[in-house]
């Protein structure tokens, strides 16, 4: 019996607000505040906040199941129903590679290096987090500036976020790796580009809130993608459905 994994209201709300946030970012880039704030410690404070966010994001990639479980938007009744089933594995010995099952349905989610399998999405998020952390350090605590290219930087970040939110449509692990890297780098590009244009603590904190929202939305879409794959599986039952993110 197939399971109904229709999009729930919470996820629909996240998607709508996320893309509305991208629209507001574009408006801020084209029409930044005329009066710039003179807060001397602005860069130090904002750089520290975003640096902490990227550090936590990098650490979260090493514990994907625990992290995604915090943002599972399934109803409580669905959890109870799924736990009550006696699911069996795809094979006699059920195996997980990171947090993906050894299943052809998830072949585009993983890649192999020297006989070791890695999650393409988590690897991309890790790579993007490290690059964004280095970039933030150079911008907020160093001499990195974008000047007249700030608008292009922001638009590049918007594209990174937009395509990253739909990375589950990718059919190749290399594309997932690239899009997830671009997703994290997108938040960095938006932050530094708008910061250079607006130079406002309140705008930067607004962008921080949007970055967290985009992350929640990406996790929710990933959960739905995994449930969709399992719902179309030819096997009637599968124990992995209990623990999918």
C-alpha positions as CSV (number, residue, x, y, z in Angstrom):
1,X,0.0,0.0,0.0
2,X,1.5,3.3,-1.0
3,X,1.9,6.1,1.5
4,X,0.5,9.6,0.9
5,X,3.4,12.1,1.1
6,X,1.6,15.2,-0.1
7,X,3.1,18.6,0.6
8,X,1.9,19.8,4.1
9,X,0.9,23.4,4.9
10,X,4.1,24.0,6.9
11,X,6.3,23.1,4.0
12,X,4.2,25.1,1.6
13,X,4.5,28.1,3.9
14,X,8.3,27.7,4.1
15,X,8.6,27.6,0.3
16,X,6.5,30.7,-0.2
17,X,8.2,32.8,2.4
18,X,11.6,31.6,1.2
19,X,11.1,32.9,-2.3
20,X,9.4,36.0,-1.1
21,X,12.6,36.5,1.0
22,X,14.7,36.2,-2.2
23,X,12.5,38.8,-3.8
24,X,13.1,41.2,-0.9
25,X,16.8,40.6,-1.2
26,X,16.7,41.7,-4.9
27,X,14.8,44.8,-3.9
28,X,17.3,45.6,-1.2
29,X,20.2,45.2,-3.7
30,X,18.6,47.5,-6.2
31,X,17.3,50.0,-3.7
32,X,19.6,49.9,-0.6
33,X,19.0,52.3,2.4
34,X,20.2,55.8,1.5
35,X,21.5,56.5,5.0
36,X,24.3,54.1,6.2
37,X,24.7,53.3,9.9
38,X,27.9,54.3,11.6
39,X,28.0,51.4,14.1
40,X,31.8,50.9,14.5
41,X,31.5,47.2,15.5
42,X,29.0,46.3,12.8
43,X,31.3,44.1,10.8
44,X,32.8,42.4,13.9
45,X,29.3,41.5,15.3
46,X,27.7,40.4,12.0
47,X,30.9,38.5,11.0
48,X,30.9,36.6,14.3
49,X,27.2,35.7,14.1
50,X,27.4,34.4,10.5
51,X,30.7,32.7,11.3
52,X,29.0,30.8,14.1
53,X,26.2,29.8,11.8
54,X,28.6,28.4,9.2
55,X,30.5,26.5,11.9
56,X,27.3,25.0,13.2
57,X,26.3,24.1,9.6
58,X,29.6,22.4,9.0
59,X,29.3,20.4,12.2
60,X,25.7,19.4,11.3
61,X,26.9,17.8,8.1
62,X,28.6,15.1,10.2
63,X,25.3,14.3,11.9
64,X,22.7,14.5,9.1
65,X,20.1,12.2,10.6
66,X,20.1,13.9,14.0
67,X,20.0,17.3,12.5
68,X,17.2,16.6,10.0
69,X,15.1,15.0,12.7
70,X,14.9,18.3,14.4
71,X,13.0,19.8,11.4
72,X,10.8,16.9,10.5
73,X,7.4,18.4,9.6
74,X,5.4,15.1,9.5
75,X,2.4,14.9,11.6
76,X,2.6,13.0,14.9
77,X,-0.1,10.5,13.7
78,X,2.1,9.6,10.7
79,X,5.1,8.9,12.9
80,X,3.0,6.6,15.1
81,X,1.5,4.8,12.1
82,X,4.9,4.2,10.5
83,X,6.4,3.0,13.8
84,X,3.6,0.5,14.1
85,X,4.5,-1.3,10.8
86,X,6.8,-4.3,10.7
87,X,9.0,-3.1,7.8
88,X,11.6,-5.4,6.3
89,X,14.9,-4.4,4.6
90,X,15.7,-4.4,0.9
91,X,18.3,-7.1,1.6
92,X,18.9,-9.7,4.2
93,X,21.5,-7.4,5.7
94,X,20.1,-3.9,5.7
95,X,22.9,-1.3,5.2
96,X,23.0,2.5,5.3
97,X,25.6,4.7,3.6
98,X,25.7,7.8,5.8
99,X,21.9,8.3,6.0
100,X,20.9,6.7,2.7
101,X,20.0,3.1,2.1
102,X,21.8,0.8,-0.3
103,X,19.0,1.3,-2.8
104,X,19.0,2.2,-6.5
105,X,16.4,4.9,-5.8
106,X,19.0,6.9,-3.9
107,X,21.9,6.3,-6.4
108,X,21.9,10.0,-7.4
109,X,22.2,11.0,-3.7
110,X,25.6,9.4,-3.2
111,X,29.0,9.1,-4.9
112,X,32.0,6.8,-4.4
113,X,35.6,7.7,-3.8
114,X,38.1,4.8,-3.3
115,X,35.3,2.3,-2.5
116,X,33.8,4.7,0.1
117,X,30.4,6.2,-0.4
118,X,29.5,9.7,0.5
119,X,26.3,11.8,0.6
120,X,26.5,14.3,-2.3
121,X,24.2,16.8,-0.5
122,X,26.1,16.7,2.8
123,X,29.4,16.9,1.1
124,X,28.3,19.9,-0.9
125,X,27.0,21.6,2.2
126,X,30.3,20.9,4.0
127,X,32.3,22.3,1.1
128,X,30.1,25.3,0.8
129,X,30.2,25.9,4.6
130,X,34.0,25.8,4.7
131,X,34.3,28.2,1.7
132,X,31.7,30.6,3.1
133,X,33.4,30.6,6.5
134,X,36.7,31.5,4.8
135,X,35.0,34.2,2.7
136,X,33.2,35.7,5.7
137,X,36.5,35.8,7.6
138,X,38.2,37.7,4.8
139,X,35.3,40.1,4.3
140,X,34.4,40.9,7.9
141,X,37.8,40.7,9.5
142,X,40.1,41.3,6.5
143,X,40.3,43.5,3.4
144,X,38.0,41.7,1.0
145,X,35.7,44.2,-0.8
146,X,33.4,43.9,-3.8
147,X,32.7,47.6,-4.6
148,X,30.8,48.1,-7.8
149,X,30.4,44.4,-8.3
150,X,28.2,44.1,-5.1
151,X,24.9,43.9,-7.1
152,X,26.2,41.1,-9.3
153,X,27.4,39.3,-6.1
154,X,23.9,39.5,-4.6
155,X,22.3,38.3,-7.8
156,X,24.7,35.4,-7.9
157,X,23.7,34.5,-4.4
158,X,20.0,34.6,-5.2
159,X,20.6,32.1,-8.0
160,X,22.6,29.9,-5.7
161,X,19.8,29.8,-3.2
162,X,17.1,29.4,-5.8
163,X,18.7,26.5,-7.5
164,X,19.9,25.0,-4.2
165,X,16.3,24.8,-2.9
166,X,15.4,22.6,-5.9
167,X,18.5,20.4,-5.8
168,X,16.3,17.3,-5.3
169,X,15.4,17.5,-9.0
170,X,19.0,16.7,-9.9
171,X,19.6,13.2,-11.4
172,X,23.3,13.1,-10.9
173,X,25.3,13.2,-7.7
174,X,27.8,15.6,-9.1
175,X,25.0,18.1,-9.8
176,X,23.7,17.7,-6.2
177,X,27.2,18.3,-4.9
178,X,27.5,21.5,-6.9
179,X,24.0,22.8,-6.1
180,X,24.4,22.2,-2.4
181,X,27.8,24.0,-2.4
182,X,26.2,26.9,-4.3
183,X,23.3,27.0,-1.8
184,X,25.6,27.7,1.1
185,X,27.8,30.0,-0.9
186,X,24.6,31.8,-2.0
187,X,23.9,32.9,1.6
188,X,27.4,34.3,1.9
189,X,27.2,36.2,-1.4
190,X,23.9,37.7,-0.5
191,X,25.2,38.7,2.9
192,X,28.4,40.4,1.8
193,X,26.8,41.9,-1.3
194,X,23.9,43.5,0.6
195,X,26.1,44.5,3.5
196,X,28.4,46.4,1.2
197,X,25.5,48.2,-0.4
198,X,23.4,48.8,2.7
199,X,25.9,48.8,5.6
200,X,23.1,48.3,8.1
201,X,23.0,46.1,11.2
202,X,19.2,45.6,10.9
203,X,19.5,44.6,7.3
204,X,22.3,42.1,8.1
205,X,20.2,40.6,11.0
206,X,17.2,40.3,8.6
207,X,19.5,38.4,6.2
208,X,20.6,36.1,9.0
209,X,16.9,35.3,9.7
210,X,16.4,34.6,6.0
211,X,19.4,32.3,5.9
212,X,18.0,30.2,8.7
213,X,14.6,30.1,7.0
214,X,16.3,28.9,3.7
215,X,18.1,26.2,5.6
216,X,14.9,25.0,7.2
217,X,13.2,25.0,3.8
218,X,16.0,23.0,2.2
219,X,15.8,20.4,4.9
220,X,12.0,20.1,4.6
221,X,12.3,19.7,0.8
222,X,14.9,17.0,1.2
223,X,12.7,15.1,3.7
224,X,9.8,15.2,1.2
225,X,12.1,14.0,-1.6
226,X,13.2,11.0,0.4
227,X,9.6,10.1,1.3
228,X,8.6,10.5,-2.4
229,X,11.3,8.0,-3.5
230,X,10.2,5.5,-0.9
231,X,6.6,5.9,-1.8
232,X,7.3,4.9,-5.4
233,X,9.5,2.0,-4.4
234,X,8.4,-1.3,-6.0
235,X,8.8,-3.1,-2.7
236,X,5.7,-3.2,-0.6
237,X,7.5,-2.6,2.7
238,X,10.9,-1.3,3.7
239,X,12.4,-0.7,7.1
240,X,14.2,2.4,6.0
241,X,10.9,4.3,5.8
242,X,11.0,4.4,9.6
243,X,14.2,6.5,9.7
244,X,14.2,8.5,6.4
245,X,14.8,12.2,6.7
